Amino acid sequence: MKLHTQEWGSGDRVALLVHGIMSDHRTWRRVGPALADRGYRVIAVDLRGHGLSPRGSGATPTDRYSPALFADDLVDTLPVGAELALGHSLGALTLRYAVDRLKPQRAVYSDPAWQFAKAEVEPAMFVAFQQAGREQIAAMNPRWEEADIDVELATLAAWDSDSALALAGNHAYAGLPEAPAVPSLVQLADQSFLIGPEDAALLRERGFEVRTVPGAGHTIHRDDFEGFMASLDGWI
């Protein structure tokens, strides 16, 4: 499936951005321009069922949405050999299964949802959150700017919640990678509920660099934009 994309900049280097569940390219409203200022042509996708990209087809949510399908869409849409590929949460899970085909020079996995089954996140919570109002979003994310709340409301409205129901049954995709396919940074939220200290230590043993952004929640780039960018030092 060809995905909708948003671009910033016209530099010689290419950076790819892949958002998390319930979101779309608009989550990168500050990251995209910041990378463009550093000389990148930045390409951000809307995953299937998100934003302006097509919805999946099939009889069941799993037929329409799965990590394998999400990854195939990235390969169908994005250029091979980019200097940087960065995925957040579901986007990091998706990038994991596309990185060997996209072959970026470097990969960054921001609080990756590699262990969503272990985290025991109930998909009904995602579905219910689609109806969240401004006050609820602000209360849950006190460090967000007003513009981020606006984006969250807009992306929730454009999202097919069946994508959350599909992921609940994909336990075959749970677990940590055995090794990085390309030089890789795992960027963690403070006290990440997806990657715990033992997991982080194991990832380091397997060849990943792991950095934590102190005080940041799961959506690091919106909780602490400056901390997010600073933690990418040497990788962008």
VEXLOMAR-361385 format. One record per residue (C-alpha): x, z, y; chain; residue number from 1. Coordinates in steps of 0.5 Angstrom, whole numbers. Last residue first. Example, Ala and Ser with C-alpha at 12.3 -4.5 7.8 and 13.67 -1.06 7.14 Angstrom:
2
@u=27 w=14 v=-2 unit=A pos=2
@u=25 w=16 v=-9 unit=A pos=1
***
This chain:
236
@u=42 w=27 v=26 unit=A pos=236
@u=45 w=31 v=20 unit=A pos=235
@u=51 w=35 v=24 unit=A pos=234
@u=46 w=39 v=28 unit=A pos=233
@u=40 w=39 v=24 unit=A pos=232
@u=39 w=46 v=25 unit=A pos=231
@u=39 w=45 v=33 unit=A pos=230
@u=33 w=40 v=33 unit=A pos=229
@u=29 w=45 v=29 unit=A pos=228
@u=31 w=51 v=33 unit=A pos=227
@u=29 w=47 v=39 unit=A pos=226
@u=22 w=45 v=37 unit=A pos=225
@u=20 w=52 v=34 unit=A pos=224
@u=14 w=53 v=32 unit=A pos=223
@u=12 w=45 v=32 unit=A pos=222
@u=18 w=43 v=29 unit=A pos=221
@u=18 w=48 v=24 unit=A pos=220
@u=11 w=47 v=21 unit=A pos=219
@u=12 w=53 v=16 unit=A pos=218
@u=13 w=58 v=20 unit=A pos=217
@u=20 w=59 v=25 unit=A pos=216
@u=23 w=66 v=26 unit=A pos=215
@u=30 w=64 v=24 unit=A pos=214
@u=31 w=57 v=22 unit=A pos=213
@u=34 w=57 v=15 unit=A pos=212
@u=39 w=52 v=13 unit=A pos=211
@u=40 w=49 v=6 unit=A pos=210
@u=46 w=44 v=4 unit=A pos=209
@u=44 w=41 v=-3 unit=A pos=208
@u=49 w=41 v=-8 unit=A pos=207
@u=46 w=44 v=-14 unit=A pos=206
@u=49 w=50 v=-13 unit=A pos=205
@u=46 w=50 v=-6 unit=A pos=204
@u=39 w=49 v=-9 unit=A pos=203
@u=40 w=55 v=-14 unit=A pos=202
@u=41 w=59 v=-8 unit=A pos=201
@u=35 w=57 v=-4 unit=A pos=200
@u=30 w=58 v=-10 unit=A pos=199
@u=33 w=65 v=-11 unit=A pos=198
@u=31 w=66 v=-4 unit=A pos=197
@u=24 w=63 v=-4 unit=A pos=196
@u=22 w=56 v=-3 unit=A pos=195
@u=15 w=55 v=-2 unit=A pos=194
@u=13 w=61 v=2 unit=A pos=193
@u=19 w=60 v=7 unit=A pos=192
@u=21 w=67 v=9 unit=A pos=191
@u=24 w=64 v=16 unit=A pos=190
@u=22 w=56 v=15 unit=A pos=189
@u=27 w=52 v=11 unit=A pos=188
@u=31 w=46 v=12 unit=A pos=187
@u=34 w=43 v=6 unit=A pos=186
@u=39 w=38 v=8 unit=A pos=185
@u=41 w=32 v=3 unit=A pos=184
@u=47 w=28 v=2 unit=A pos=183
@u=44 w=22 v=-3 unit=A pos=182
@u=40 w=23 v=-9 unit=A pos=181
@u=41 w=30 v=-9 unit=A pos=180
@u=41 w=34 v=-16 unit=A pos=179
@u=36 w=37 v=-21 unit=A pos=178
@u=31 w=37 v=-16 unit=A pos=177
@u=26 w=43 v=-16 unit=A pos=176
@u=20 w=44 v=-19 unit=A pos=175
@u=13 w=42 v=-19 unit=A pos=174
@u=11 w=34 v=-20 unit=A pos=173
@u=8 w=35 v=-27 unit=A pos=172
@u=4 w=40 v=-24 unit=A pos=171
@u=0 w=35 v=-21 unit=A pos=170
@u=-7 w=38 v=-21 unit=A pos=169
@u=-8 w=41 v=-14 unit=A pos=168
@u=-5 w=35 v=-11 unit=A pos=167
@u=-11 w=31 v=-12 unit=A pos=166
@u=-16 w=36 v=-9 unit=A pos=165
@u=-11 w=36 v=-3 unit=A pos=164
@u=-11 w=28 v=-2 unit=A pos=163
@u=-19 w=29 v=-3 unit=A pos=162
@u=-19 w=32 v=4 unit=A pos=161
@u=-19 w=25 v=7 unit=A pos=160
@u=-15 w=26 v=14 unit=A pos=159
@u=-17 w=23 v=21 unit=A pos=158
@u=-21 w=29 v=24 unit=A pos=157
@u=-15 w=34 v=21 unit=A pos=156
@u=-11 w=29 v=25 unit=A pos=155
@u=-15 w=30 v=32 unit=A pos=154
@u=-15 w=37 v=31 unit=A pos=153
@u=-8 w=38 v=30 unit=A pos=152
@u=-6 w=34 v=35 unit=A pos=151
@u=-10 w=38 v=40 unit=A pos=150
@u=-7 w=44 v=38 unit=A pos=149
@u=0 w=41 v=38 unit=A pos=148
@u=-1 w=39 v=46 unit=A pos=147
@u=-3 w=46 v=47 unit=A pos=146
@u=4 w=48 v=45 unit=A pos=145
@u=5 w=52 v=38 unit=A pos=144
@u=8 w=59 v=38 unit=A pos=143
@u=1 w=63 v=36 unit=A pos=142
@u=0 w=58 v=30 unit=A pos=141
@u=-6 w=62 v=26 unit=A pos=140
@u=-9 w=64 v=32 unit=A pos=139
@u=-9 w=57 v=36 unit=A pos=138
@u=-12 w=54 v=30 unit=A pos=137
@u=-17 w=59 v=30 unit=A pos=136
@u=-19 w=58 v=37 unit=A pos=135
@u=-19 w=50 v=37 unit=A pos=134
@u=-24 w=50 v=31 unit=A pos=133
@u=-22 w=49 v=24 unit=A pos=132
@u=-27 w=45 v=20 unit=A pos=131
@u=-21 w=41 v=16 unit=A pos=130
@u=-19 w=48 v=14 unit=A pos=129
@u=-24 w=48 v=9 unit=A pos=128
@u=-21 w=43 v=5 unit=A pos=127
@u=-14 w=46 v=6 unit=A pos=126
@u=-17 w=52 v=3 unit=A pos=125
@u=-20 w=49 v=-3 unit=A pos=124
@u=-14 w=46 v=-5 unit=A pos=123
@u=-11 w=54 v=-7 unit=A pos=122
@u=-4 w=55 v=-6 unit=A pos=121
@u=-1 w=58 v=-12 unit=A pos=120
@u=6 w=58 v=-9 unit=A pos=119
@u=8 w=56 v=-16 unit=A pos=118
@u=4 w=50 v=-16 unit=A pos=117
@u=7 w=48 v=-9 unit=A pos=116
@u=14 w=48 v=-11 unit=A pos=115
@u=17 w=42 v=-8 unit=A pos=114
@u=13 w=43 v=-2 unit=A pos=113
@u=19 w=42 v=2 unit=A pos=112
@u=20 w=46 v=8 unit=A pos=111
@u=24 w=41 v=12 unit=A pos=110
@u=27 w=36 v=7 unit=A pos=109
@u=33 w=32 v=11 unit=A pos=108
@u=36 w=26 v=7 unit=A pos=107
@u=42 w=22 v=9 unit=A pos=106
@u=45 w=15 v=8 unit=A pos=105
@u=38 w=13 v=6 unit=A pos=104
@u=37 w=9 v=0 unit=A pos=103
@u=30 w=8 v=0 unit=A pos=102
@u=29 w=7 v=-7 unit=A pos=101
@u=33 w=13 v=-9 unit=A pos=100
@u=29 w=17 v=-4 unit=A pos=99
@u=22 w=15 v=-6 unit=A pos=98
@u=20 w=21 v=-10 unit=A pos=97
@u=24 w=26 v=-6 unit=A pos=96
@u=21 w=23 v=0 unit=A pos=95
@u=14 w=24 v=-2 unit=A pos=94
@u=15 w=32 v=-3 unit=A pos=93
@u=19 w=32 v=3 unit=A pos=92
@u=12 w=29 v=6 unit=A pos=91
@u=8 w=34 v=3 unit=A pos=90
@u=12 w=39 v=7 unit=A pos=89
@u=16 w=35 v=12 unit=A pos=88
@u=20 w=29 v=11 unit=A pos=87
@u=26 w=26 v=14 unit=A pos=86
@u=30 w=20 v=13 unit=A pos=85
@u=36 w=18 v=16 unit=A pos=84
@u=41 w=12 v=17 unit=A pos=83
@u=36 w=8 v=14 unit=A pos=82
@u=38 w=4 v=8 unit=A pos=81
@u=32 w=1 v=6 unit=A pos=80
@u=26 w=-1 v=11 unit=A pos=79
@u=20 w=3 v=10 unit=A pos=78
@u=13 w=0 v=8 unit=A pos=77
@u=12 w=-1 v=1 unit=A pos=76
@u=18 w=4 v=-1 unit=A pos=75
@u=14 w=9 v=3 unit=A pos=74
@u=7 w=7 v=-1 unit=A pos=73
@u=11 w=8 v=-7 unit=A pos=72
@u=12 w=15 v=-5 unit=A pos=71
@u=5 w=17 v=-4 unit=A pos=70
@u=3 w=13 v=-10 unit=A pos=69
@u=8 w=18 v=-14 unit=A pos=68
@u=6 w=24 v=-11 unit=A pos=67
@u=-1 w=23 v=-12 unit=A pos=66
@u=-8 w=20 v=-9 unit=A pos=65
@u=-13 w=16 v=-10 unit=A pos=64
@u=-13 w=16 v=-18 unit=A pos=63
@u=-12 w=24 v=-17 unit=A pos=62
@u=-18 w=24 v=-12 unit=A pos=61
@u=-22 w=21 v=-18 unit=A pos=60
@u=-25 w=14 v=-19 unit=A pos=59
@u=-20 w=10 v=-15 unit=A pos=58
@u=-18 w=7 v=-9 unit=A pos=57
@u=-14 w=11 v=-3 unit=A pos=56
@u=-15 w=11 v=4 unit=A pos=55
@u=-12 w=6 v=9 unit=A pos=54
@u=-7 w=9 v=14 unit=A pos=53
@u=-10 w=10 v=21 unit=A pos=52
@u=-9 w=18 v=21 unit=A pos=51
@u=-8 w=20 v=13 unit=A pos=50
@u=-11 w=18 v=7 unit=A pos=49
@u=-5 w=14 v=5 unit=A pos=48
@u=1 w=17 v=9 unit=A pos=47
@u=1 w=16 v=16 unit=A pos=46
@u=9 w=13 v=18 unit=A pos=45
@u=14 w=15 v=23 unit=A pos=44
@u=19 w=10 v=25 unit=A pos=43
@u=25 w=12 v=29 unit=A pos=42
@u=30 w=7 v=32 unit=A pos=41
@u=35 w=12 v=33 unit=A pos=40
@u=40 w=12 v=39 unit=A pos=39
@u=40 w=20 v=41 unit=A pos=38
@u=34 w=19 v=46 unit=A pos=37
@u=30 w=16 v=40 unit=A pos=36
@u=31 w=22 v=36 unit=A pos=35
@u=28 w=26 v=42 unit=A pos=34
@u=23 w=21 v=42 unit=A pos=33
@u=21 w=22 v=35 unit=A pos=32
@u=22 w=29 v=35 unit=A pos=31
@u=17 w=31 v=41 unit=A pos=30
@u=11 w=27 v=38 unit=A pos=29
@u=12 w=28 v=31 unit=A pos=28
@u=6 w=31 v=29 unit=A pos=27
@u=3 w=25 v=32 unit=A pos=26
@u=5 w=21 v=25 unit=A pos=25
@u=0 w=24 v=21 unit=A pos=24
@u=-3 w=31 v=19 unit=A pos=23
@u=-7 w=34 v=14 unit=A pos=22
@u=-1 w=34 v=9 unit=A pos=21
@u=6 w=34 v=12 unit=A pos=20
@u=9 w=28 v=16 unit=A pos=19
@u=14 w=23 v=14 unit=A pos=18
@u=19 w=21 v=19 unit=A pos=17
@u=25 w=15 v=18 unit=A pos=16
@u=31 w=14 v=22 unit=A pos=15
@u=34 w=8 v=24 unit=A pos=14
@u=41 w=7 v=28 unit=A pos=13
@u=42 w=1 v=32 unit=A pos=12
@u=37 w=4 v=38 unit=A pos=11
@u=30 w=1 v=40 unit=A pos=10
@u=26 w=7 v=41 unit=A pos=9
@u=20 w=10 v=38 unit=A pos=8
@u=16 w=7 v=33 unit=A pos=7
@u=9 w=9 v=30 unit=A pos=6
@u=7 w=6 v=23 unit=A pos=5
@u=1 w=5 v=19 unit=A pos=4
@u=2 w=4 v=11 unit=A pos=3
@u=2 w=-2 v=7 unit=A pos=2
@u=0 w=0 v=0 unit=A pos=1
***
